[in-house]
Structures are given as C-alpha cells and as structure tokens.
Amino acid sequence: MVKRNQMKKIFLSVLFCMVCGMTAFSQGFQLPEGAKDPGEIQILCIGNSFTYVHDSDMMLREIARSQGLDVRIGKFLAGGYTFGRHLENEESRAAVDFGGYDFAFLQDQSANPARYSRDKDKKVLEDLKTLKKNVLAHSPGCEVILERTWTYSGHEAGGFGTPESLDYHLGRGAAKMARKARTGLSPIGDAFNLAMKIWPEGKLLGPDNHHQSLEGAYLKACVNYLLIAGKPFSGSPACCGVDPEVASFLRAVAQATVLGN
C-alpha cells in the first residue's frame, strides 16, 4: 500500500507538471505586435520551461521598461525542448523567421550542454549552429546569446549523479558551445552559484529542485537585461513580484556576475 507521504509527493509532482504544462500552452508562442518603432529593442526567446516558468522573459521586458528601454519580444517556449526539436517545430521556426531581432536568447534542454561536455554529442553543437544560422538569416546583425543555465539536484541531477558534476559539465559545455558556435554566453548559472554562496538559505529553485522559483526567474531576467543594457541598474528597477529587498540583492548578484561590479 502506498503511504500517505508518498501519495502527497505524487500529487504535488503531478500538480506541478499540470501547472507547467498549462503555462507552456498559454505562453509558448508569441510574435512581436505591430511594427517596430525607432529605438525599440526586439528580443527573441527560444527555450523551454527554464524560461517560461514564472515568465522570466516577461520579467526581462518589465525590468527593461523600468530602466527606460522599450522592448518587444517574440518567442517559442515548450517543455523539454532541445534545439533539435525547435528546428523541427513550425511555430518555433515562425518565431525565428519573423526577423528584425536585436538579441536572441537561446536556451537548450537543461542538461544538453552538460551532455555535450561529458558525452561529446556533436549534434548538440550542430543544432545550436543551425539555429544561430537561421536567426541571422532573418535578423542580420542580431546578437545571438546561448544561456548557461543552473545546476539542480532534482531528476537525479539530470543524470549526472550530483549537482556538482552537473554544474561542472554545464559550465564547461556551454562555454565550449558558445565559443565554437561564436555566440555570446549568458552566465545565468554562475549568477545562481554566487547567489547561493552568499545566501545559502535562499530559494532560487522551486519545490522540484529543478525549475526556477520566482526569485530564480528574476535573477535570470536580471542577468539577461544587463547583457542587453551593458551598464548597471539605475533608479527604481521593476521587482516583478519579488520582495524588494531580495530583488535588490539579486540585481547586485547579477551585476557582479555580468559587469564585475
């Protein structure tokens, strides 16, 4: 007989998957509305639940607007998607083909860069190169940026046994992929590591110890904003529902990671 605690864990796991699935369905595909105005920044987000949980892409837009930058976003986000699956998906291709993007944030399946590092899976790199090529074909001059995501203990650390092993290969794999594909690299995972070192009691991951919490999504958005802006936060940046004191700390972590100050 299944014990009560086991039943509770199963229920919470199923509920979380349902919520994530509904979020993916409602927010997976979006094209920028209307014509791009002078001075507007157009951003493409290609990824999966490591982007759409808690809407880090919308947080990025809100933070940018609070800093005086007009941002438009096109995206395709679907749970568990690799770059290879994005290349095959009609809506993902439509988001890329819309064109006119100034920045493109590309987020692979959470452990794929680590698999590239450990297993030397050439397809992981080739899919990134093809996706970048497709982006630039419709958005010449776009700055294409690969996201280096965070380590986690859930899902048996993505098959890597320990979070430390996963983190090592994530950092190594993402850096090598970005270098070989000649893309930028968003150091999101490095910001997570720094935040957790300074604030060990903080919760950057959700109940499944895999996906980002609200605070984790905010930290990711802050890192990506700084890559776009290239300068420190000023005035009163948007907190996006995060406690203002925590949000201030996370912005400082992002700034130290991206800008070194």
LOKOLKE-855144 format. One record per residue (C-alpha): residue in one letter; x, z, y. Coordinates in steps of 0.001 Angstrom, whole numbers, always signed. Layout:
@code = A; x = X; z = Z; y = Y
...
! end
This chain:
@code = M; x = +0; z = +0; y = +0
@code = V; x = +1231; z = -852; y = +3486
@code = K; x = +1875; z = +2260; y = +5545
@code = R; x = +237; z = +2798; y = +8929
@code = N; x = +3512; z = +2407; y = +10850
@code = Q; x = +4217; z = -850; y = +9056
@code = M; x = +746; z = -2115; y = +9911
@code = K; x = +1287; z = -1197; y = +13546
@code = K; x = +4590; z = -3116; y = +13645
@code = I; x = +2968; z = -6171; y = +12063
@code = F; x = +65; z = -6049; y = +14529
@code = L; x = +2358; z = -5766; y = +17549
@code = S; x = +4528; z = -8621; y = +16279
@code = V; x = +1526; z = -10894; y = +15769
@code = L; x = +93; z = -9933; y = +19169
@code = F; x = +3387; z = -10714; y = +20899
@code = C; x = +3579; z = -14120; y = +19219
@code = M; x = -2; z = -14879; y = +20266
@code = V; x = +713; z = -13959; y = +23880
@code = C; x = +3882; z = -16069; y = +23913
@code = G; x = +2014; z = -18953; y = +22354
@code = M; x = -745; z = -18809; y = +24966
@code = T; x = +1859; z = -18678; y = +27725
@code = A; x = +3612; z = -21744; y = +26306
@code = F; x = +336; z = -23653; y = +26086
@code = S; x = -731; z = -22848; y = +29629
@code = Q; x = +2633; z = -23270; y = +31329
@code = G; x = +4583; z = -25702; y = +29139
@code = F; x = +4280; z = -28935; y = +31122
@code = Q; x = +4256; z = -29420; y = +34869
@code = L; x = +5267; z = -32173; y = +37262
@code = P; x = +6016; z = -31611; y = +40967
@code = E; x = +2890; z = -32206; y = +43025
@code = G; x = +2775; z = -34818; y = +45751
@code = A; x = +5683; z = -36494; y = +47469
@code = K; x = +8914; z = -34634; y = +48057
@code = D; x = +9290; z = -33652; y = +51717
@code = P; x = +12648; z = -33782; y = +53546
@code = G; x = +14552; z = -30562; y = +52958
@code = E; x = +12707; z = -29683; y = +49760
@code = I; x = +14719; z = -28916; y = +46635
@code = Q; x = +13337; z = -30334; y = +43407
@code = I; x = +14235; z = -28495; y = +40197
@code = L; x = +13790; z = -29476; y = +36558
@code = C; x = +13491; z = -26756; y = +33909
@code = I; x = +13790; z = -27780; y = +30260
@code = G; x = +13684; z = -24958; y = +27722
@code = N; x = +11542; z = -22635; y = +25642
@code = S; x = +10358; z = -19026; y = +25543
@code = F; x = +13644; z = -17822; y = +27038
@code = T; x = +12337; z = -19453; y = +30215
@code = Y; x = +8554; z = -19182; y = +30051
@code = V; x = +8189; z = -15510; y = +29017
@code = H; x = +7422; z = -13713; y = +32291
@code = D; x = +7711; z = -17063; y = +34114
@code = S; x = +11345; z = -16939; y = +35201
@code = D; x = +11003; z = -20487; y = +36544
@code = M; x = +8193; z = -19409; y = +38879
@code = M; x = +10232; z = -16345; y = +39862
@code = L; x = +13042; z = -18730; y = +40820
@code = R; x = +10683; z = -20612; y = +43114
@code = E; x = +9343; z = -17399; y = +44652
@code = I; x = +12820; z = -15998; y = +45281
@code = A; x = +13978; z = -19278; y = +46814
@code = R; x = +10981; z = -19461; y = +49134
@code = S; x = +11560; z = -15874; y = +50265
@code = Q; x = +15085; z = -16994; y = +51206
@code = G; x = +13835; z = -19945; y = +53245
@code = L; x = +14282; z = -22685; y = +50642
@code = D; x = +11348; z = -24972; y = +49806
@code = V; x = +11394; z = -25545; y = +46067
@code = R; x = +9363; z = -27830; y = +43789
@code = I; x = +9540; z = -27511; y = +40020
@code = G; x = +8999; z = -29913; y = +37151
@code = K; x = +9224; z = -28512; y = +33631
@code = F; x = +8574; z = -28710; y = +29941
@code = L; x = +8859; z = -25452; y = +28020
@code = A; x = +7861; z = -24967; y = +24382
@code = G; x = +8561; z = -22099; y = +21988
@code = G; x = +11642; z = -22510; y = +19802
@code = Y; x = +12512; z = -25963; y = +21121
@code = T; x = +16044; z = -27314; y = +20739
@code = F; x = +17385; z = -30091; y = +22937
@code = G; x = +16852; z = -32421; y = +19998
@code = R; x = +13139; z = -31616; y = +19906
@code = H; x = +12918; z = -32077; y = +23678
@code = L; x = +14395; z = -35560; y = +23311
@code = E; x = +11612; z = -36421; y = +20844
@code = N; x = +8733; z = -34914; y = +22820
@code = E; x = +6662; z = -37218; y = +25037
@code = E; x = +5828; z = -34589; y = +27671
@code = S; x = +9410; z = -33365; y = +27851
@code = R; x = +10576; z = -36940; y = +28406
@code = A; x = +7886; z = -37381; y = +31076
@code = A; x = +9154; z = -34318; y = +32958
@code = V; x = +12686; z = -35742; y = +32907
@code = D; x = +11563; z = -39285; y = +33773
@code = F; x = +9645; z = -38072; y = +36847
@code = G; x = +13016; z = -38037; y = +38576
@code = G; x = +14162; z = -37057; y = +42030
@code = Y; x = +15580; z = -33726; y = +40878
@code = D; x = +18385; z = -31994; y = +42735
@code = F; x = +19067; z = -29446; y = +39982
@code = A; x = +18259; z = -29402; y = +36268
@code = F; x = +18430; z = -26162; y = +34278
@code = L; x = +18711; z = -26909; y = +30554
@code = Q; x = +18089; z = -24043; y = +28120
@code = D; x = +18665; z = -24709; y = +24414
@code = Q; x = +17209; z = -22808; y = +21456
@code = S; x = +18527; z = -19260; y = +21857
@code = A; x = +21277; z = -19368; y = +19195
@code = N; x = +22173; z = -23071; y = +19266
@code = P; x = +25276; z = -22736; y = +21479
@code = A; x = +26462; z = -19958; y = +19160
@code = R; x = +25924; z = -22207; y = +16141
@code = Y; x = +27944; z = -24892; y = +17882
@code = S; x = +30781; z = -22382; y = +18287
@code = R; x = +30643; z = -20979; y = +14754
@code = D; x = +29474; z = -23935; y = +12668
@code = K; x = +30904; z = -26837; y = +14717
@code = D; x = +27487; z = -28533; y = +14680
@code = K; x = +28216; z = -31732; y = +16620
@code = K; x = +24512; z = -32591; y = +17018
@code = V; x = +24034; z = -29613; y = +19354
@code = L; x = +26577; z = -31077; y = +21775
@code = E; x = +25400; z = -34658; y = +21363
@code = D; x = +21804; z = -33665; y = +22162
@code = L; x = +22984; z = -31968; y = +25366
@code = K; x = +24948; z = -35068; y = +26359
@code = T; x = +21947; z = -37317; y = +25710
@code = L; x = +19600; z = -35047; y = +27646
@code = K; x = +22008; z = -34969; y = +30578
@code = K; x = +22302; z = -38758; y = +30483
@code = N; x = +18504; z = -39087; y = +30575
@code = V; x = +18250; z = -36686; y = +33520
@code = L; x = +20866; z = -38566; y = +35550
@code = A; x = +19263; z = -41920; y = +34757
@code = H; x = +16192; z = -40847; y = +36758
@code = S; x = +17862; z = -38351; y = +39118
@code = P; x = +21251; z = -39733; y = +40217
@code = G; x = +23315; z = -37017; y = +41843
@code = C; x = +21361; z = -34210; y = +40139
@code = E; x = +23434; z = -31128; y = +39298
@code = V; x = +22813; z = -30531; y = +35596
@code = I; x = +23333; z = -26922; y = +34513
@code = L; x = +23427; z = -25530; y = +30967
@code = E; x = +22139; z = -21971; y = +30652
@code = R; x = +24321; z = -19444; y = +28820
@code = T; x = +21639; z = -17040; y = +27624
@code = W; x = +21798; z = -13443; y = +26433
@code = T; x = +22568; z = -11693; y = +23176
@code = Y; x = +19940; z = -9742; y = +21258
@code = S; x = +19533; z = -7622; y = +18125
@code = G; x = +16114; z = -8926; y = +17066
@code = H; x = +15727; z = -11681; y = +14471
@code = E; x = +18924; z = -10364; y = +12804
@code = A; x = +20826; z = -11319; y = +15951
@code = G; x = +19866; z = -14948; y = +15478
@code = G; x = +21508; z = -14971; y = +12043
@code = F; x = +24845; z = -13749; y = +13394
@code = G; x = +24580; z = -10249; y = +11952
@code = T; x = +25416; z = -8272; y = +15078
@code = P; x = +24699; z = -8689; y = +18798
@code = E; x = +28455; z = -8605; y = +19432
@code = S; x = +29078; z = -11563; y = +17129
@code = L; x = +26173; z = -13488; y = +18630
@code = D; x = +27366; z = -12776; y = +22181
@code = Y; x = +30917; z = -13903; y = +21411
@code = H; x = +29760; z = -17208; y = +19989
@code = L; x = +27111; z = -17724; y = +22685
@code = G; x = +29687; z = -17376; y = +25434
@code = R; x = +32286; z = -19474; y = +23638
@code = G; x = +29837; z = -22159; y = +22554
@code = A; x = +28049; z = -22539; y = +25875
@code = A; x = +31323; z = -22751; y = +27812
@code = K; x = +32686; z = -25391; y = +25433
@code = M; x = +29440; z = -27385; y = +25528
@code = A; x = +29370; z = -27364; y = +29326
@code = R; x = +32995; z = -28442; y = +29504
@code = K; x = +32621; z = -31301; y = +27014
@code = A; x = +29296; z = -32494; y = +28464
@code = R; x = +30580; z = -31991; y = +32020
@code = T; x = +27655; z = -29877; y = +33144
@code = G; x = +27504; z = -26724; y = +35209
@code = L; x = +27103; z = -23394; y = +33425
@code = S; x = +24658; z = -20655; y = +34386
@code = P; x = +26198; z = -17266; y = +33416
@code = I; x = +22906; z = -15530; y = +32653
@code = G; x = +24252; z = -13815; y = +29533
@code = D; x = +27233; z = -12486; y = +31495
@code = A; x = +24861; z = -11006; y = +34077
@code = F; x = +22858; z = -9342; y = +31275
@code = N; x = +26052; z = -7866; y = +29848
@code = L; x = +27121; z = -6499; y = +33226
@code = A; x = +23687; z = -5047; y = +33966
@code = M; x = +23508; z = -3303; y = +30596
@code = K; x = +27024; z = -1909; y = +31025
@code = I; x = +26141; z = -352; y = +34387
@code = W; x = +22540; z = +519; y = +33475
@code = P; x = +22503; z = +1202; y = +29694
@code = E; x = +19066; z = +2790; y = +29841
@code = G; x = +17583; z = -315; y = +31428
@code = K; x = +15305; z = -2657; y = +29530
@code = L; x = +16222; z = -6300; y = +30007
@code = L; x = +14630; z = -7265; y = +26674
@code = G; x = +11053; z = -6867; y = +25512
@code = P; x = +9701; z = -4926; y = +22508
@code = D; x = +11002; z = -7520; y = +20041
@code = N; x = +14610; z = -7058; y = +21271
@code = H; x = +14799; z = -10808; y = +21599
@code = H; x = +12827; z = -12167; y = +24542
@code = Q; x = +13368; z = -11141; y = +28142
@code = S; x = +11436; z = -8329; y = +29774
@code = L; x = +10035; z = -8724; y = +33283
@code = E; x = +13344; z = -7382; y = +34599
@code = G; x = +15334; z = -9732; y = +32369
@code = A; x = +13349; z = -12731; y = +33596
@code = Y; x = +14003; z = -11638; y = +37178
@code = L; x = +17747; z = -11336; y = +36564
@code = K; x = +17806; z = -14841; y = +35088
@code = A; x = +15923; z = -16197; y = +38104
@code = C; x = +18355; z = -14476; y = +40490
@code = V; x = +21379; z = -16000; y = +38733
@code = N; x = +19892; z = -19488; y = +38896
@code = Y; x = +18872; z = -19055; y = +42537
@code = L; x = +22440; z = -18158; y = +43510
@code = L; x = +23733; z = -21273; y = +41748
@code = I; x = +21387; z = -23326; y = +43927
@code = A; x = +21980; z = -21468; y = +47187
@code = G; x = +25715; z = -20827; y = +46813
@code = K; x = +25506; z = -17824; y = +49113
@code = P; x = +24404; z = -14148; y = +48971
@code = F; x = +20833; z = -12954; y = +49296
@code = S; x = +19647; z = -12066; y = +52777
@code = G; x = +16636; z = -10477; y = +54423
@code = S; x = +13896; z = -9403; y = +52037
@code = P; x = +14126; z = -11365; y = +48768
@code = A; x = +10993; z = -11506; y = +46609
@code = C; x = +10847; z = -8821; y = +43900
@code = C; x = +8356; z = -10749; y = +41730
@code = G; x = +6587; z = -7621; y = +40466
@code = V; x = +9801; z = -5759; y = +39608
@code = D; x = +10296; z = -2271; y = +41045
@code = P; x = +12062; z = -2861; y = +44404
@code = E; x = +14957; z = -509; y = +43608
@code = V; x = +15521; z = -2149; y = +40217
@code = A; x = +15173; z = -5607; y = +41765
@code = S; x = +17850; z = -4747; y = +44338
@code = F; x = +20195; z = -3646; y = +41554
@code = L; x = +19569; z = -6808; y = +39550
@code = R; x = +20223; z = -9001; y = +42594
@code = A; x = +23541; z = -7190; y = +43105
@code = V; x = +24450; z = -7813; y = +39455
@code = A; x = +23554; z = -11497; y = +39765
@code = Q; x = +25581; z = -11781; y = +42956
@code = A; x = +28624; z = -10117; y = +41387
@code = T; x = +28361; z = -12434; y = +38381
@code = V; x = +27866; z = -15712; y = +40251
@code = L; x = +29648; z = -15162; y = +43549
@code = G; x = +32051; z = -12356; y = +42664
@code = N; x = +30834; z = -10038; y = +45427
! end
